Amino acid sequence: TFRNPEGMDMKSAGWYLEQCGCKGMSCGALSVSQNHANWIVNLEGTPASRKEYLELTDLMRERVNRNFGIDLQLETVLI
């Protein structure tokens, strides 16, 4: 979902998200995977809205920024 932060001393985006307790966070039909904190899964098997996706990714980014001062960038392209 997010690009890994740049820099030799940086961990992966998934590591930062996991440290912030993002696994299991949800918004509508979407949830952060329990297996990998940088994956978003569809819980209901039905299409989720763009709004749900953006709300969940915003929550994830806010947690990482608040805890580590890192601004994660989306890896996905929204059309």
PDB file of N, CA, C and O in Angstrom:
ATOM      1  N   THR A   1       0.829  -1.192   0.000  1.00  0.00           N
ATOM      2  CA  THR A   1       0.000   0.000   0.000  1.00  0.00           C
ATOM      3  C   THR A   1       0.869   1.249   0.000  1.00  0.00           C
ATOM      4  O   THR A   1       0.597   2.193  -0.742  1.00  0.00           O
ATOM      5  N   PHE A   2       1.922   1.264   0.834  1.00  0.00           N
ATOM      6  CA  PHE A   2       2.818   2.417   0.921  1.00  0.00           C
ATOM      7  C   PHE A   2       4.211   2.058   0.435  1.00  0.00           C
ATOM      8  O   PHE A   2       4.659   0.920   0.575  1.00  0.00           O
ATOM      9  N   ARG A   3       4.895   3.051  -0.140  1.00  0.00           N
ATOM     10  CA  ARG A   3       6.300   2.888  -0.516  1.00  0.00           C
ATOM     11  C   ARG A   3       7.136   2.818   0.753  1.00  0.00           C
ATOM     12  O   ARG A   3       6.780   3.404   1.775  1.00  0.00           O
ATOM     13  N   ASN A   4       8.234   2.107   0.679  1.00  0.00           N
ATOM     14  CA  ASN A   4       9.165   2.104   1.798  1.00  0.00           C
ATOM     15  C   ASN A   4       9.849   3.467   1.866  1.00  0.00           C
ATOM     16  O   ASN A   4      10.210   4.031   0.833  1.00  0.00           O
ATOM     17  N   PRO A   5      10.030   3.999   3.073  1.00  0.00           N
ATOM     18  CA  PRO A   5      10.735   5.283   3.214  1.00  0.00           C
ATOM     19  C   PRO A   5      12.160   5.163   2.693  1.00  0.00           C
ATOM     20  O   PRO A   5      12.795   4.115   2.814  1.00  0.00           O
ATOM     21  N   GLU A   6      12.648   6.247   2.115  1.00  0.00           N
ATOM     22  CA  GLU A   6      14.000   6.243   1.571  1.00  0.00           C
ATOM     23  C   GLU A   6      15.017   6.542   2.661  1.00  0.00           C
ATOM     24  O   GLU A   6      14.727   7.248   3.626  1.00  0.00           O
ATOM     25  N   GLY A   7      16.198   6.000   2.492  1.00  0.00           N
ATOM     26  CA  GLY A   7      17.284   6.235   3.440  1.00  0.00           C
ATOM     27  C   GLY A   7      17.809   4.923   3.985  1.00  0.00           C
ATOM     28  O   GLY A   7      17.045   3.983   4.209  1.00  0.00           O
ATOM     29  N   MET A   8      19.102   4.860   4.196  1.00  0.00           N
ATOM     30  CA  MET A   8      19.742   3.624   4.645  1.00  0.00           C
ATOM     31  C   MET A   8      19.276   3.195   6.024  1.00  0.00           C
ATOM     32  O   MET A   8      19.210   1.998   6.303  1.00  0.00           O
ATOM     33  N   ASP A   9      18.954   4.137   6.886  1.00  0.00           N
ATOM     34  CA  ASP A   9      18.582   3.794   8.254  1.00  0.00           C
ATOM     35  C   ASP A   9      17.088   3.523   8.419  1.00  0.00           C
ATOM     36  O   ASP A   9      16.629   3.237   9.525  1.00  0.00           O
ATOM     37  N   MET A  10      16.327   3.610   7.327  1.00  0.00           N
ATOM     38  CA  MET A  10      14.883   3.465   7.396  1.00  0.00           C
ATOM     39  C   MET A  10      14.478   2.001   7.339  1.00  0.00           C
ATOM     40  O   MET A  10      15.097   1.196   6.642  1.00  0.00           O
ATOM     41  N   LYS A  11      13.442   1.674   8.073  1.00  0.00           N
ATOM     42  CA  LYS A  11      12.838   0.342   8.033  1.00  0.00           C
ATOM     43  C   LYS A  11      11.789   0.342   6.923  1.00  0.00           C
ATOM     44  O   LYS A  11      11.575   1.361   6.266  1.00  0.00           O
ATOM     45  N   SER A  12      11.141  -0.794   6.716  1.00  0.00           N
ATOM     46  CA  SER A  12      10.092  -0.879   5.703  1.00  0.00           C
ATOM     47  C   SER A  12       8.820  -0.197   6.200  1.00  0.00           C
ATOM     48  O   SER A  12       8.623  -0.025   7.402  1.00  0.00           O
ATOM     49  N   ALA A  13       7.966   0.185   5.262  1.00  0.00           N
ATOM     50  CA  ALA A  13       6.687   0.799   5.625  1.00  0.00           C
ATOM     51  C   ALA A  13       5.880  -0.157   6.502  1.00  0.00           C
ATOM     52  O   ALA A  13       5.253   0.266   7.473  1.00  0.00           O
ATOM     53  N   GLY A  14       5.899  -1.437   6.160  1.00  0.00           N
ATOM     54  CA  GLY A  14       5.178  -2.434   6.949  1.00  0.00           C
ATOM     55  C   GLY A  14       5.641  -2.479   8.394  1.00  0.00           C
ATOM     56  O   GLY A  14       4.825  -2.644   9.301  1.00  0.00           O
ATOM     57  N   TRP A  15       6.938  -2.335   8.619  1.00  0.00           N
ATOM     58  CA  TRP A  15       7.478  -2.352   9.976  1.00  0.00           C
ATOM     59  C   TRP A  15       6.924  -1.177  10.780  1.00  0.00           C
ATOM     60  O   TRP A  15       6.465  -1.352  11.909  1.00  0.00           O
ATOM     61  N   TYR A  16       6.968   0.024  10.191  1.00  0.00           N
ATOM     62  CA  TYR A  16       6.451   1.202  10.896  1.00  0.00           C
ATOM     63  C   TYR A  16       4.962   1.053  11.193  1.00  0.00           C
ATOM     64  O   TYR A  16       4.511   1.370  12.293  1.00  0.00           O
ATOM     65  N   LEU A  17       4.202   0.571  10.213  1.00  0.00           N
ATOM     66  CA  LEU A  17       2.762   0.392  10.401  1.00  0.00           C
ATOM     67  C   LEU A  17       2.467  -0.618  11.504  1.00  0.00           C
ATOM     68  O   LEU A  17       1.560  -0.416  12.311  1.00  0.00           O
ATOM     69  N   GLU A  18       3.231  -1.702  11.535  1.00  0.00           N
ATOM     70  CA  GLU A  18       3.022  -2.720  12.576  1.00  0.00           C
ATOM     71  C   GLU A  18       3.362  -2.161  13.960  1.00  0.00           C
ATOM     72  O   GLU A  18       2.644  -2.418  14.926  1.00  0.00           O
ATOM     73  N   GLN A  19       4.449  -1.401  14.055  1.00  0.00           N
ATOM     74  CA  GLN A  19       4.835  -0.822  15.347  1.00  0.00           C
ATOM     75  C   GLN A  19       3.768   0.130  15.869  1.00  0.00           C
ATOM     76  O   GLN A  19       3.644   0.317  17.080  1.00  0.00           O
ATOM     77  N   CYS A  20       3.007   0.725  14.980  1.00  0.00           N
ATOM     78  CA  CYS A  20       1.956   1.679  15.366  1.00  0.00           C
ATOM     79  C   CYS A  20       0.611   1.009  15.614  1.00  0.00           C
ATOM     80  O   CYS A  20      -0.380   1.690  15.876  1.00  0.00           O
ATOM     81  N   GLY A  21       0.566  -0.313  15.535  1.00  0.00           N
ATOM     82  CA  GLY A  21      -0.668  -1.034  15.820  1.00  0.00           C
ATOM     83  C   GLY A  21      -1.717  -0.964  14.726  1.00  0.00           C
ATOM     84  O   GLY A  21      -2.914  -1.013  15.008  1.00  0.00           O
ATOM     85  N   CYS A  22      -1.282  -0.851  13.487  1.00  0.00           N
ATOM     86  CA  CYS A  22      -2.236  -0.717  12.383  1.00  0.00           C
ATOM     87  C   CYS A  22      -2.883  -2.034  11.964  1.00  0.00           C
ATOM     88  O   CYS A  22      -3.957  -2.017  11.362  1.00  0.00           O
ATOM     89  N   LYS A  23      -2.266  -3.167  12.262  1.00  0.00           N
ATOM     90  CA  LYS A  23      -2.865  -4.442  11.873  1.00  0.00           C
ATOM     91  C   LYS A  23      -4.269  -4.541  12.458  1.00  0.00           C
ATOM     92  O   LYS A  23      -4.480  -4.308  13.648  1.00  0.00           O
ATOM     93  N   GLY A  24      -5.227  -4.893  11.595  1.00  0.00           N
ATOM     94  CA  GLY A  24      -6.606  -5.059  12.049  1.00  0.00           C
ATOM     95  C   GLY A  24      -7.448  -3.795  12.002  1.00  0.00           C
ATOM     96  O   GLY A  24      -8.668  -3.867  12.155  1.00  0.00           O
ATOM     97  N   MET A  25      -6.825  -2.630  11.794  1.00  0.00           N
ATOM     98  CA  MET A  25      -7.618  -1.405  11.653  1.00  0.00           C
ATOM     99  C   MET A  25      -8.547  -1.576  10.470  1.00  0.00           C
ATOM    100  O   MET A  25      -8.180  -2.216   9.484  1.00  0.00           O
ATOM    101  N   SER A  26      -9.754  -1.012  10.550  1.00  0.00           N
ATOM    102  CA  SER A  26     -10.672  -1.176   9.426  1.00  0.00           C
ATOM    103  C   SER A  26     -11.475   0.086   9.179  1.00  0.00           C
ATOM    104  O   SER A  26     -11.596   0.963  10.035  1.00  0.00           O
ATOM    105  N   CYS A  27     -12.014   0.139   7.978  1.00  0.00           N
ATOM    106  CA  CYS A  27     -12.893   1.219   7.564  1.00  0.00           C
ATOM    107  C   CYS A  27     -13.845   0.619   6.538  1.00  0.00           C
ATOM    108  O   CYS A  27     -13.425   0.271   5.434  1.00  0.00           O
ATOM    109  N   GLY A  28     -15.095   0.496   6.882  1.00  0.00           N
ATOM    110  CA  GLY A  28     -16.065  -0.118   5.979  1.00  0.00           C
ATOM    111  C   GLY A  28     -15.686  -1.552   5.667  1.00  0.00           C
ATOM    112  O   GLY A  28     -15.477  -2.355   6.576  1.00  0.00           O
ATOM    113  N   ALA A  29     -15.596  -1.878   4.384  1.00  0.00           N
ATOM    114  CA  ALA A  29     -15.290  -3.239   3.943  1.00  0.00           C
ATOM    115  C   ALA A  29     -13.795  -3.537   3.926  1.00  0.00           C
ATOM    116  O   ALA A  29     -13.406  -4.662   3.613  1.00  0.00           O
ATOM    117  N   LEU A  30     -12.952  -2.571   4.249  1.00  0.00           N
ATOM    118  CA  LEU A  30     -11.497  -2.738   4.167  1.00  0.00           C
ATOM    119  C   LEU A  30     -10.863  -2.849   5.541  1.00  0.00           C
ATOM    120  O   LEU A  30     -11.329  -2.250   6.511  1.00  0.00           O
ATOM    121  N   SER A  31      -9.789  -3.629   5.603  1.00  0.00           N
ATOM    122  CA  SER A  31      -9.050  -3.795   6.849  1.00  0.00           C
ATOM    123  C   SER A  31      -7.568  -3.956   6.539  1.00  0.00           C
ATOM    124  O   SER A  31      -7.191  -4.444   5.473  1.00  0.00           O
ATOM    125  N   VAL A  32      -6.732  -3.538   7.491  1.00  0.00           N
ATOM    126  CA  VAL A  32      -5.298  -3.785   7.381  1.00  0.00           C
ATOM    127  C   VAL A  32      -5.084  -5.256   7.731  1.00  0.00           C
ATOM    128  O   VAL A  32      -5.563  -5.731   8.760  1.00  0.00           O
ATOM    129  N   SER A  33      -4.376  -5.958   6.884  1.00  0.00           N
ATOM    130  CA  SER A  33      -4.147  -7.392   7.052  1.00  0.00           C
ATOM    131  C   SER A  33      -3.496  -7.718   8.397  1.00  0.00           C
ATOM    132  O   SER A  33      -2.663  -6.965   8.901  1.00  0.00           O
ATOM    133  N   GLN A  34      -3.891  -8.849   8.958  1.00  0.00           N
ATOM    134  CA  GLN A  34      -3.249  -9.357  10.176  1.00  0.00           C
ATOM    135  C   GLN A  34      -1.900  -9.994   9.851  1.00  0.00           C
ATOM    136  O   GLN A  34      -1.060 -10.155  10.737  1.00  0.00           O
ATOM    137  N   ASN A  35      -1.687 -10.358   8.576  1.00  0.00           N
ATOM    138  CA  ASN A  35      -0.440 -11.003   8.156  1.00  0.00           C
ATOM    139  C   ASN A  35       0.669 -10.008   7.834  1.00  0.00           C
ATOM    140  O   ASN A  35       1.845 -10.284   8.071  1.00  0.00           O
ATOM    141  N   HIS A  36       0.295  -8.852   7.295  1.00  0.00           N
ATOM    142  CA  HIS A  36       1.291  -7.863   6.882  1.00  0.00           C
ATOM    143  C   HIS A  36       0.655  -6.484   6.979  1.00  0.00           C
ATOM    144  O   HIS A  36      -0.361  -6.225   6.333  1.00  0.00           O
ATOM    145  N   ALA A  37       1.231  -5.609   7.765  1.00  0.00           N
ATOM    146  CA  ALA A  37       0.620  -4.304   8.043  1.00  0.00           C
ATOM    147  C   ALA A  37       0.599  -3.358   6.846  1.00  0.00           C
ATOM    148  O   ALA A  37      -0.044  -2.310   6.909  1.00  0.00           O
ATOM    149  N   ASN A  38       1.285  -3.701   5.761  1.00  0.00           N
ATOM    150  CA  ASN A  38       1.277  -2.838   4.580  1.00  0.00           C
ATOM    151  C   ASN A  38       0.350  -3.391   3.491  1.00  0.00           C
ATOM    152  O   ASN A  38       0.446  -2.996   2.329  1.00  0.00           O
ATOM    153  N   TRP A  39      -0.539  -4.297   3.869  1.00  0.00           N
ATOM    154  CA  TRP A  39      -1.533  -4.836   2.944  1.00  0.00           C
ATOM    155  C   TRP A  39      -2.910  -4.435   3.431  1.00  0.00           C
ATOM    156  O   TRP A  39      -3.185  -4.452   4.631  1.00  0.00           O
ATOM    157  N   ILE A  40      -3.766  -4.079   2.502  1.00  0.00           N
ATOM    158  CA  ILE A  40      -5.169  -3.809   2.821  1.00  0.00           C
ATOM    159  C   ILE A  40      -6.000  -4.894   2.159  1.00  0.00           C
ATOM    160  O   ILE A  40      -5.822  -5.187   0.977  1.00  0.00           O
ATOM    161  N   VAL A  41      -6.908  -5.488   2.920  1.00  0.00           N
ATOM    162  CA  VAL A  41      -7.742  -6.573   2.410  1.00  0.00           C
ATOM    163  C   VAL A  41      -9.211  -6.174   2.460  1.00  0.00           C
ATOM    164  O   VAL A  41      -9.622  -5.330   3.256  1.00  0.00           O
ATOM    165  N   ASN A  42      -9.985  -6.802   1.590  1.00  0.00           N
ATOM    166  CA  ASN A  42     -11.425  -6.588   1.534  1.00  0.00           C
ATOM    167  C   ASN A  42     -12.084  -7.649   2.403  1.00  0.00           C
ATOM    168  O   ASN A  42     -12.021  -8.835   2.081  1.00  0.00           O
ATOM    169  N   LEU A  43     -12.711  -7.243   3.492  1.00  0.00           N
ATOM    170  CA  LEU A  43     -13.299  -8.182   4.447  1.00  0.00           C
ATOM    171  C   LEU A  43     -14.561  -8.853   3.933  1.00  0.00           C
ATOM    172  O   LEU A  43     -14.807 -10.024   4.222  1.00  0.00           O
ATOM    173  N   GLU A  44     -15.341  -8.135   3.190  1.00  0.00           N
ATOM    174  CA  GLU A  44     -16.651  -8.632   2.815  1.00  0.00           C
ATOM    175  C   GLU A  44     -16.704  -9.244   1.424  1.00  0.00           C
ATOM    176  O   GLU A  44     -17.733  -9.803   1.044  1.00  0.00           O
ATOM    177  N   GLY A  45     -15.645  -9.157   0.669  1.00  0.00           N
ATOM    178  CA  GLY A  45     -15.644  -9.693  -0.671  1.00  0.00           C
ATOM    179  C   GLY A  45     -16.491  -8.880  -1.643  1.00  0.00           C
ATOM    180  O   GLY A  45     -16.761  -9.327  -2.758  1.00  0.00           O
ATOM    181  N   THR A  46     -16.903  -7.703  -1.229  1.00  0.00           N
ATOM    182  CA  THR A  46     -17.668  -6.815  -2.106  1.00  0.00           C
ATOM    183  C   THR A  46     -16.827  -5.574  -2.375  1.00  0.00           C
ATOM    184  O   THR A  46     -15.931  -5.251  -1.595  1.00  0.00           O
ATOM    185  N   PRO A  47     -17.107  -4.887  -3.459  1.00  0.00           N
ATOM    186  CA  PRO A  47     -16.313  -3.692  -3.764  1.00  0.00           C
ATOM    187  C   PRO A  47     -16.357  -2.672  -2.623  1.00  0.00           C
ATOM    188  O   PRO A  47     -17.414  -2.387  -2.059  1.00  0.00           O
ATOM    189  N   ALA A  48     -15.227  -2.154  -2.315  1.00  0.00           N
ATOM    190  CA  ALA A  48     -15.138  -1.090  -1.309  1.00  0.00           C
ATOM    191  C   ALA A  48     -15.072   0.235  -2.048  1.00  0.00           C
ATOM    192  O   ALA A  48     -14.740   0.285  -3.232  1.00  0.00           O
ATOM    193  N   SER A  49     -15.385   1.289  -1.345  1.00  0.00           N
ATOM    194  CA  SER A  49     -15.375   2.601  -1.983  1.00  0.00           C
ATOM    195  C   SER A  49     -13.993   3.240  -1.892  1.00  0.00           C
ATOM    196  O   SER A  49     -13.174   2.896  -1.039  1.00  0.00           O
ATOM    197  N   ARG A  50     -13.768   4.175  -2.795  1.00  0.00           N
ATOM    198  CA  ARG A  50     -12.550   4.972  -2.782  1.00  0.00           C
ATOM    199  C   ARG A  50     -12.454   5.725  -1.452  1.00  0.00           C
ATOM    200  O   ARG A  50     -11.371   5.863  -0.884  1.00  0.00           O
ATOM    201  N   LYS A  51     -13.600   6.210  -0.963  1.00  0.00           N
ATOM    202  CA  LYS A  51     -13.635   6.945   0.297  1.00  0.00           C
ATOM    203  C   LYS A  51     -13.141   6.072   1.451  1.00  0.00           C
ATOM    204  O   LYS A  51     -12.366   6.537   2.286  1.00  0.00           O
ATOM    205  N   GLU A  52     -13.580   4.814   1.507  1.00  0.00           N
ATOM    206  CA  GLU A  52     -13.130   3.904   2.567  1.00  0.00           C
ATOM    207  C   GLU A  52     -11.621   3.689   2.484  1.00  0.00           C
ATOM    208  O   GLU A  52     -10.922   3.691   3.498  1.00  0.00           O
ATOM    209  N   TYR A  53     -11.131   3.503   1.252  1.00  0.00           N
ATOM    210  CA  TYR A  53      -9.698   3.290   1.057  1.00  0.00           C
ATOM    211  C   TYR A  53      -8.902   4.499   1.532  1.00  0.00           C
ATOM    212  O   TYR A  53      -7.915   4.353   2.254  1.00  0.00           O
ATOM    213  N   LEU A  54      -9.329   5.688   1.128  1.00  0.00           N
ATOM    214  CA  LEU A  54      -8.604   6.897   1.509  1.00  0.00           C
ATOM    215  C   LEU A  54      -8.693   7.166   3.007  1.00  0.00           C
ATOM    216  O   LEU A  54      -7.721   7.627   3.605  1.00  0.00           O
ATOM    217  N   GLU A  55      -9.832   6.890   3.619  1.00  0.00           N
ATOM    218  CA  GLU A  55      -9.959   7.079   5.067  1.00  0.00           C
ATOM    219  C   GLU A  55      -9.022   6.144   5.815  1.00  0.00           C
ATOM    220  O   GLU A  55      -8.360   6.560   6.766  1.00  0.00           O
ATOM    221  N   LEU A  56      -8.960   4.880   5.393  1.00  0.00           N
ATOM    222  CA  LEU A  56      -8.089   3.917   6.069  1.00  0.00           C
ATOM    223  C   LEU A  56      -6.619   4.274   5.876  1.00  0.00           C
ATOM    224  O   LEU A  56      -5.849   4.250   6.836  1.00  0.00           O
ATOM    225  N   THR A  57      -6.220   4.604   4.651  1.00  0.00           N
ATOM    226  CA  THR A  57      -4.810   4.943   4.426  1.00  0.00           C
ATOM    227  C   THR A  57      -4.433   6.234   5.149  1.00  0.00           C
ATOM    228  O   THR A  57      -3.300   6.369   5.611  1.00  0.00           O
ATOM    229  N   ASP A  58      -5.360   7.180   5.254  1.00  0.00           N
ATOM    230  CA  ASP A  58      -5.075   8.404   6.012  1.00  0.00           C
ATOM    231  C   ASP A  58      -4.843   8.093   7.489  1.00  0.00           C
ATOM    232  O   ASP A  58      -3.934   8.652   8.103  1.00  0.00           O
ATOM    233  N   LEU A  59      -5.658   7.205   8.062  1.00  0.00           N
ATOM    234  CA  LEU A  59      -5.474   6.807   9.464  1.00  0.00           C
ATOM    235  C   LEU A  59      -4.110   6.141   9.666  1.00  0.00           C
ATOM    236  O   LEU A  59      -3.422   6.405  10.652  1.00  0.00           O
ATOM    237  N   MET A  60      -3.732   5.286   8.735  1.00  0.00           N
ATOM    238  CA  MET A  60      -2.454   4.589   8.819  1.00  0.00           C
ATOM    239  C   MET A  60      -1.298   5.586   8.748  1.00  0.00           C
ATOM    240  O   MET A  60      -0.365   5.524   9.549  1.00  0.00           O
ATOM    241  N   ARG A  61      -1.370   6.500   7.788  1.00  0.00           N
ATOM    242  CA  ARG A  61      -0.316   7.512   7.632  1.00  0.00           C
ATOM    243  C   ARG A  61      -0.204   8.394   8.870  1.00  0.00           C
ATOM    244  O   ARG A  61       0.901   8.709   9.312  1.00  0.00           O
ATOM    245  N   GLU A  62      -1.345   8.793   9.429  1.00  0.00           N
ATOM    246  CA  GLU A  62      -1.344   9.655  10.618  1.00  0.00           C
ATOM    247  C   GLU A  62      -0.656   8.982  11.792  1.00  0.00           C
ATOM    248  O   GLU A  62       0.107   9.619  12.518  1.00  0.00           O
ATOM    249  N   ARG A  63      -0.922   7.693  11.982  1.00  0.00           N
ATOM    250  CA  ARG A  63      -0.280   6.973  13.099  1.00  0.00           C
ATOM    251  C   ARG A  63       1.230   6.940  12.950  1.00  0.00           C
ATOM    252  O   ARG A  63       1.959   7.190  13.910  1.00  0.00           O
ATOM    253  N   VAL A  64       1.701   6.632  11.747  1.00  0.00           N
ATOM    254  CA  VAL A  64       3.153   6.567  11.522  1.00  0.00           C
ATOM    255  C   VAL A  64       3.769   7.948  11.675  1.00  0.00           C
ATOM    256  O   VAL A  64       4.836   8.088  12.274  1.00  0.00           O
ATOM    257  N   ASN A  65       3.113   8.960  11.145  1.00  0.00           N
ATOM    258  CA  ASN A  65       3.643  10.317  11.256  1.00  0.00           C
ATOM    259  C   ASN A  65       3.698  10.767  12.708  1.00  0.00           C
ATOM    260  O   ASN A  65       4.682  11.372  13.133  1.00  0.00           O
ATOM    261  N   ARG A  66       2.659  10.480  13.465  1.00  0.00           N
ATOM    262  CA  ARG A  66       2.599  10.882  14.873  1.00  0.00           C
ATOM    263  C   ARG A  66       3.668  10.171  15.704  1.00  0.00           C
ATOM    264  O   ARG A  66       4.268  10.780  16.590  1.00  0.00           O
ATOM    265  N   ASN A  67       3.910   8.895  15.426  1.00  0.00           N
ATOM    266  CA  ASN A  67       4.843   8.111  16.230  1.00  0.00           C
ATOM    267  C   ASN A  67       6.295   8.202  15.779  1.00  0.00           C
ATOM    268  O   ASN A  67       7.205   8.103  16.602  1.00  0.00           O
ATOM    269  N   PHE A  68       6.523   8.392  14.472  1.00  0.00           N
ATOM    270  CA  PHE A  68       7.892   8.368  13.956  1.00  0.00           C
ATOM    271  C   PHE A  68       8.285   9.611  13.167  1.00  0.00           C
ATOM    272  O   PHE A  68       9.453   9.767  12.812  1.00  0.00           O
ATOM    273  N   GLY A  69       7.334  10.494  12.887  1.00  0.00           N
ATOM    274  CA  GLY A  69       7.641  11.690  12.099  1.00  0.00           C
ATOM    275  C   GLY A  69       7.923  11.391  10.635  1.00  0.00           C
ATOM    276  O   GLY A  69       8.597  12.164   9.955  1.00  0.00           O
ATOM    277  N   ILE A  70       7.406  10.270  10.154  1.00  0.00           N
ATOM    278  CA  ILE A  70       7.619   9.853   8.765  1.00  0.00           C
ATOM    279  C   ILE A  70       6.303   9.995   8.016  1.00  0.00           C
ATOM    280  O   ILE A  70       5.252   9.570   8.495  1.00  0.00           O
ATOM    281  N   ASP A  71       6.374  10.606   6.820  1.00  0.00           N
ATOM    282  CA  ASP A  71       5.201  10.774   5.972  1.00  0.00           C
ATOM    283  C   ASP A  71       5.221   9.702   4.898  1.00  0.00           C
ATOM    284  O   ASP A  71       5.912   9.839   3.889  1.00  0.00           O
ATOM    285  N   LEU A  72       4.462   8.630   5.113  1.00  0.00           N
ATOM    286  CA  LEU A  72       4.408   7.564   4.132  1.00  0.00           C
ATOM    287  C   LEU A  72       3.704   8.012   2.858  1.00  0.00           C
ATOM    288  O   LEU A  72       2.730   8.762   2.909  1.00  0.00           O
ATOM    289  N   GLN A  73       4.203   7.549   1.720  1.00  0.00           N
ATOM    290  CA  GLN A  73       3.628   7.873   0.425  1.00  0.00           C
ATOM    291  C   GLN A  73       2.940   6.641  -0.154  1.00  0.00           C
ATOM    292  O   GLN A  73       3.488   5.539  -0.126  1.00  0.00           O
ATOM    293  N   LEU A  74       1.723   6.844  -0.683  1.00  0.00           N
ATOM    294  CA  LEU A  74       1.007   5.739  -1.301  1.00  0.00           C
ATOM    295  C   LEU A  74       1.787   5.162  -2.468  1.00  0.00           C
ATOM    296  O   LEU A  74       2.378   5.899  -3.257  1.00  0.00           O
ATOM    297  N   GLU A  75       1.786   3.834  -2.574  1.00  0.00           N
ATOM    298  CA  GLU A  75       2.413   3.162  -3.693  1.00  0.00           C
ATOM    299  C   GLU A  75       1.393   2.972  -4.814  1.00  0.00           C
ATOM    300  O   GLU A  75       1.761   2.844  -5.982  1.00  0.00           O
ATOM    301  N   THR A  76       0.131   2.956  -4.457  1.00  0.00           N
ATOM    302  CA  THR A  76      -0.932   2.760  -5.435  1.00  0.00           C
ATOM    303  C   THR A  76      -1.213   4.043  -6.199  1.00  0.00           C
ATOM    304  O   THR A  76      -0.952   5.142  -5.711  1.00  0.00           O
ATOM    305  N   VAL A  77      -1.741   3.889  -7.388  1.00  0.00           N
ATOM    306  CA  VAL A  77      -2.136   5.013  -8.214  1.00  0.00           C
ATOM    307  C   VAL A  77      -3.660   5.062  -8.224  1.00  0.00           C
ATOM    308  O   VAL A  77      -4.306   4.093  -8.625  1.00  0.00           O
ATOM    309  N   LEU A  78      -4.231   6.157  -7.797  1.00  0.00           N
ATOM    310  CA  LEU A  78      -5.679   6.279  -7.755  1.00  0.00           C
ATOM    311  C   LEU A  78      -6.157   6.948  -9.041  1.00  0.00           C
ATOM    312  O   LEU A  78      -5.631   7.979  -9.461  1.00  0.00           O
ATOM    313  N   ILE A  79      -7.163   6.334  -9.651  1.00  0.00           N
ATOM    314  CA  ILE A  79      -7.706   6.922 -10.885  1.00  0.00           C
ATOM    315  C   ILE A  79      -9.181   7.246 -10.707  1.00  0.00           C
ATOM    316  O   ILE A  79      -9.819   7.747 -11.633  1.00  0.00           O
TER     317      ILE A  79
END
